[in-house]
Amino acid sequence: MIYNLRMNQISLQFLDTFKIIEEKLNLLAGFSKHLNFPELVEQTAKINTIVRDCKYDLLRFSDLRNLLVHGEEILQVSPLALEKINKILNLLEKPPTVAQVFGKSVTICDYEDPLLDVLNIMRNNLFTHIPVYKKGKFYGVISEAAVASWVAGLKNRRIELAALKISDLGNYLKNRPDEIYKFTNQHESAYEVRDWFLHFTESGSRLGAVFITPTGNQDEPLLGIITAWDIPKIKEV
C-alpha cells in the first residue's frame, strides 16, 4: 500500500500497526473470504474476548485509517491514538495470562484447623475464600457464602464456636449451586477467565473463585486465586 508522503511518522506507524492488526484478525477468524474491517471486527469479537473488549476502539481506528489513506492530508494521528492501537496489538499478540495478572501466594488451611482461627484470618486479611486441604490434598473452599449457608442451616441449634473445626462445615466446603469454584492452568488468558465470571452470573449461578495451578490440576501447588474482586486488575495490564 502506498501512503501519502506528507504523513508524519506517527501516522505512518499507526497505519503499519493497523495493517498488522487486520492480518491478525484474519488469522484469528480463519475466514477464506475477504471481509471489510468493520465486518471482520464484528465476526472476530464473537470468538475473541480481547477483540470484543476493544471493538469500539478498533472501529474508530478503522474510520481514522480510511481518512488517512484517502487523502485527508491535514489529518494527523495523535500520540495517544498510536499508543492505544499499539496496546491492542500487544494484547492480541501476547494476551496476559492469569499467572501474570493474578499470580500471588495463596493462604490455605487444613481440614482439621480450628474454625475460629480461619475465620479470624479471613476477617483480618479481607479474604473471601481460603482453599481447604485434607491430608495434603485439595478438599474444598471455606468462603463467606459457605459460612453463611452453614450458619443458616443450624437454625436454632446452639454451638460452641471455639470448639469447632473446618471439618464441621462438611459439604458446605464443596461446590454448591449457589457458589462454584474452578481450577485453571497458569497460561489461561486472563480475559477468558474474566468472562467465566460474567457467564456464570448470566446463567444464574455464582463463580466464587478460580484457582491457578501449573496445569489446572487441583492437587498441584497453587499459584494464585481469582475472585470477582480481582477482575478490575485486568484493566491495569
N, C-alpha and C positions, 0 to 999 in steps of 0.2 A: 504493500500500500504506500502511495506517495503522499506525504503530508505537506501542508503549507509551510514553505520555508520561513515565513515570518513568525511562526510559532516560537514561543520561548521554550527553554529547556524543560521547564516543569510540565508544560502542555504536552511536549513530546514524550516525556516519561509517563505521563498519565495515559496516553494512547497506547504505548507499548504494554503497560500493565493491563489495560482494558483488554487488549488482544490476547494476552496470556490467560486472563480470567475466562474469556469466551471459549478458548480452546479447552480449558479445564472443565468448564460446564458441559461441553460436548462430550468429553470423556466420561464424566460422571453420569450423564444421561444415557449415553450409548445409543444415540439416535443415528439411524442410517441416512435420514433425510435432513436437509438444512432447514433450520428454524431461525427466524429473526431473533435478535437478542431478547426482547421482552417475552416472547413465547418460550424461549429457552430457559429463562429465569423462572417463569411460571411452572414449567414442567419439572425442572430440577428441584424447585422448592418443595415439591411433593415427596421427594425421596432423600433430601439432604437438609439436616437441621440448620447448618450454617447458612446455606443459601436462603432458607426460609427466614432466618433472623435478619439477614442483610438484604432482603428482597427490595425494600423501599429504596435503599441507597443504590443498589445495582441498577434499578430502573431510572433513577435520577442521573446516574453516571452514563447510562445509555443515551439519554437526551443530550447530555453535555458532549459526549463523543460525536453524535450526529452533527451538532452545531459546529464543532471544530473541523471535522473533515469535509464539511460542505461550504467552507469558505467564510465563516464568521471571523474575519481577521482581527477584529478588535477584542474578541473574546479570549480571555486567558484563564487558565486553571489556577486556583489558589493553592498555596502550600498545604492548607488544611485538607482540601479535596484529595490531593496527591497522597497525603499521609493516610487518609481513610481508605482509599482504594488499595493502597499497599498493605494495609492491615487486613483487609478482606482476603487478598491474595494469600497472605501468610496463613490465615486461618484455614483456607481451603487446602493449602499445600501441607500444613502441619497442624491439624486440629489438636487443640490442647487435650491431653489425656486426663483421666480422673486422678491419676497419681500426681501429675504436675499441679493441678488446681486444688485438690482436696487431700493430698498426702500429708499425714501427720501421725504422731504417736497416738495410740488409742488406749484409753483406760479400760481394763477388763476386770471382771470379778469372778469368783468361784461359786459354784452351786451351793456350797456349804457356808459361805460368808454370812455374817450377821446382817440381816436386812437393814437394820437401822444405820449401820456403818455405811452401807452402799447408798442409802437414801441421803445421808449427810454429804457424801462425796458428790452426788448429783446436784444437791442444793448449792453447795459451796462453789462448784465449778460451772453451774448453769448447764449441766449435761441433761439432755432429754433422753438419751439412750446409752446403755452400757451393755456390751455383749457378755453373756454368761458362759463359763466353761465348766465342764464336769469331767474330772479325771483327764484333764488336758485336751479334751475335745469340745468343740463348739456345741452348746446346748440350746441356747435361746437368747433372748434380749429382755433386760429389765428396762422399762420405759415409764414415762409419766402416765401414758394411756394404760399400760399393763397394771400399774399400781392402782390407778383409779378404778379400773374394771374389777380388780381383785377386792378392793375395799367395798365396792357396791355389792359384790356377791356375798359378803359377810353378813349383810343385813343387820340384825341387831345383836349378833354374837360378839361377846366381849373377848378381846385378845390382849396378850401381854407382848407389846411390840418389841421390847428389849430381848425377848426370848426367841424371836422368830429368825429364821434363816431365809436366804433367797429361795431355797428349795420349797418353802411353804407356799410360794406363788404358783407352783405346779405348772399346769398347762397355760397359764396366763403369760408365761415366758415364751411360748411358741407363737408361730404365725397364726393370726386370727383375722377374720374378715374385716374387722374394724381397724386393723393395723398389720401391715405386711412388711417384712424385711427381705432384702435380696443381697446377693453377692455378685461382684463383677471383677473382671481382671484389670490389672493396672494400666493396660493400654486402651481401654474403652474410651471413646470420645466423651468428654465432659458434657458436650451439648446433647448427646444421645441420652445420657443419664438424666440430665435436666428434664428432658421430655418424658422420661418414665414417670416422674412425679406428676406432671400435667395429665398424662394419660390415665393414671390411677384415679386422680381426682375426678376427671371427666366420667369415668366408669362407675363412680360412686364408692370407690374404695380409698384407702389411705396407705400410701407408701411411707412407712415410718422412717426407715433408714436403709442405706445401701452401704455395704462393707466392701472395702477394696482389699484384694489379696493378689499375689502374683499371677495366678491363672483363673481366679474366680472360684476356687475350691474353698469351702468353708473351714476346712481344717488346716489351711495354710496360715502363715503369720499375717496378721492384719497390718495393712499399710496405710489405712485411712478409713474414715467414716463420713458419709454424706447424709445430711438431713435437709429438710425443706429450708431451714435457717441458713444453710451453707450455699444455696443456689446463687444468690447475688454475687458470689466470688467470681463467677464466670465473666461478669462484666469487667472485672479488673484485669483480665488477661490481655 
